[in-house]
Every structure is written in C-alpha cells, then in structure tokens.
Amino acid sequence: MADPEETQSGGGFNPPVPTTGGGPDYGRFVEAVRTLQDLTRAADAPDDVIARAAGLIEDVNRLLGPYEADEWHSPSGRRMDLPNRGNVMQVPVNLMVTEDGRICGTARFRRFHLGRNGAVHGGALALLFDSLLGFAAFKLSESRRQRTAFLHVDYRKIAPIDKELQVDARIDRIEGRKIYVAGRVLDGDAVLCEAEALFLKLLPGQP
C-alpha cells in the first residue's frame, strides 16, 4: 500500500486509507470522548470535582500528546469498521443506500450539540447536512473527489437533542462537475429541516 503522504503530495482529495490503528478499543475511546463532551456541557459539579476532572483531562492530554499524527496517519476518519469512521467531530449517524437510489438512516444529536431549550444548535444541523449530503454525493454519483461549493439550510421546526431522528438525501441532478444534492431531517412524519447543496467534482491535483 502506498504511503498516504506520498499519494497526497501535491494536492488531491483522496478517500481515506482504511486502518485498524487504535486497536479494538478505539471505538470505546471515541465514545468516551463523546461522553466527556456531553458532560462538559451538562455537569454542574462542585469546584473541587471540576478541578480534579481538569487535572485528569490534562493527564490524558499529556499521555496522548507524543503520539499526535497528521490526518493521513491518525485512525480518526479511517476506521471503516466504526460509526462515522471513528471521527469524533461528526454527528453520530447510521446511513444506508436504498434500492431506489437514496440515502436514508438515523441521526442522534447529543447534549454536546445543544443550542438552547432542548434544541439542537443550528450549526450542528449544518454540520450534519454537510456530511450527509457529501456522503450522498460520494455514494450516489460514484465520484470519489468533491468538495462543498454551497450549503443552504432551511430550519422548519426545532430539532430535539437525545432523540433518534430520521435523515434522507438524494441527488437532484448532475451537470458536468456539479452535483446538486438535497436532504432532510425528520421526527416521524414531521420535517424539522431541509437542505440543498452543490458539490463540485475536483480536477486531478486539486486539494
């Protein structure tokens, strides 16, 4: 297998090289970090507990610091056996390609994604759509290299955290290098938000 640094030299937006790096506990590690993010938003702990927690997290940072790697060598985003490929930044989703050529699945926003009054932050919804529609453009067009040219989100109703929601996406049309994609987030039959995006197929060597 080619060295990822060599294949990326000079630009190019290539799919991640699968890895088993991080071992069998990498999924557990990612889930623990997600839970830490949730509790950072949610915990109303005494001062001494927060001080102790800060010290423990600083210990973990010192433990991991010597092993910091570039994006081509870190397991994050390259663990194909894990949800979201082990990428802690992404909103947790489960997606599949349907027989009629769409993407459908579920998403769950966590306490970390809270905006206010139990509602998902609008930026977290935009993050979900960028990933969902990018996945649709990749899977349904068979184009392996594209980037977001624009993303428009219409917020219809409040999206709740800590609830399994439905998502779907489709390609509207393809015009040369342009892939037009649309998607939705639903709670049962209720459409919570919709989005449309343009993804542009990259030319050889474009970053």
N, C-alpha and C positions, 0 to 999 in steps of 0.2 A: 504494500500500500504506500502511495506517495506521501511524503512529508507534507502535512497541511500548510506549513509555512511556504513551502516551495510552490504548491498549487495555487496559493493566494498571492504570490509575488506579482506585483504589477497590477493589482486590481482583480476584479471578478467577484461575483456574488454567488458563491457555490453552496449547495446543500451541505449541512454539517456531516462530518465523517463519524459514523456510529462508533461508540466506545462502551466498554464495560468499566471504565475508570470510576473510582469511588467505591467499587465493590458492592456486595449485597445490601449494605446499609445506607447507600446513597439516597434511596427513596425515603428512608426513615429520617435521614439528615435533613432533606429538603422539607419534609413535613414538620419537623421540629422547628425549623427556621420560620415556616409559615405560622405556626402556633405562637412563636415568640413575637412575630409581627402583630398578630391579633391581640396578644396580651399587652403589648406595648401601648396599643390603643385603648384597651379595656381595663387594665388593672388600676385600682385605687388602693395601693398598698401603703403601709406605714413607711416613713422616711428611711428607717433602718433596713427594711426589706428592699426598697429601691436601691439603697447604697450597696447592699450585698449583691443584688442582681447585676448592678453595673459592674462590680468587680468580677463577677463570674463571666459576664459577656466579654469584658476586656481580656480575661484569661483565654477565652476561646479565640478571640482575635489574634492574640499572641501565638496561640497554638497553630492557627491556620496560616498566619502571615508568611512564613517561609516558603509556603507551597503555592503562592499566588502565580497563576499561569495566564497566558494570553487566551483569547477566545477560541483559538484553534486547538488548544490542548486541555482546557478545562472541561470536565464532564458536563457542566451545565449547558443544556440545549443540545446535547449529543447522546443522551441516554434514551434511545428509541424505545426501550422497554418500560419507561416510566411515563406517567401522565405529564403532558406539557414538555416532554423530553427532559424532565428534571430541571426545568427553568423556573426558578422561584419567582421571577418577576411577573410571569403570566397569570391571568385569572384562571383558576382550575376549571378545565373543561373535559368533556368526553365527546368526541366527534366521530362521525362515520359518513361514508358516501352512500347515498341511497340509490336504488335501482333506476330511478328516474333522473339521475344526474344532478342531485343537490347535495348539500352538506346539511346534516342535522345532528342534534345531540343535546347535551345539557351543560349548564354552567352554574357554578355556585360562588357568589361573592361572599367574602368573609368579613369579619369585623374590621380587618385592616383596610377594607375598601369603603368603609362608612364615610358618607358625606355629612348628613345631619338628619335627625329624626328617623333613624332606621333606614334611610335611603342610601343607595349606592352613589358614590361620588361620580359626577358626570365624566370626569377624566378617566376613571376606571372603566366606565362603559365604552369610552372611545378606545381605550387600550384593548378591551375585549374585541371590539369590532375590527381594529386594525389586524389583530391576529386571526380572527375568524374569517374575515374576507380575504386576507392574504393566503390563508390555508385553502380557501375555496379556489382562488385564482391558480394556486400551485397544483392542487389535486385535479381540478376540472378542466384546466386548459393544457395540462401536461407541459407547461412552461416551467423550467427549473430555476429561472432567474428573473425576478421582477422586484420593483420597489413601489411603495405608495406614492402616487402623484397627487391625489387629493382624497380626503375622507370627510363626508358630511353626515352628521348625526342629528336625527330628529327625536327629541325626548318627548314621548307621548304621555307616559304615566310614571309614577315613582317605581323604581326597581328596588325590591327589598334585599337586604343582606341576609345571609344564613338561610336561604331557601333555594331549593333546586328549581332552576328556570330552564325553559326550552330555548334553543337557538336554531336558526336555519340560515342558509345562504345559498346563492345561486349566481351563475354568470348571466348577465343580461345580454351582453354581446361582446364580440371581439372584432376590433378594427385594426388590422395590421399589428403593431406592437402594443396597442391599447386594449386592456382587459377591464371591462366595466362589470362591477360586482355589486350585489345588493344583499342585505341580510336583516334579520330581526331578532329581538329578544322578547320572549313571551312568558306570561304566567298563566298557564292553561290556555284559554282562548283569547286572553287579553294581550294585545300588542303593547309592550312597555316602551320600546324604542325601535327605530328603524335606522338603517344607514345605507349609504351608497358610496362607492369608492371607485377610483380609477387606479389600476396598477399598470405600470409601464414595463414591458419586457426589456431587459438590459441588453445592450450590444456587447460583443466579446470584449473583455477587459474593463468594462465599466464597474466601478466599485458599488 
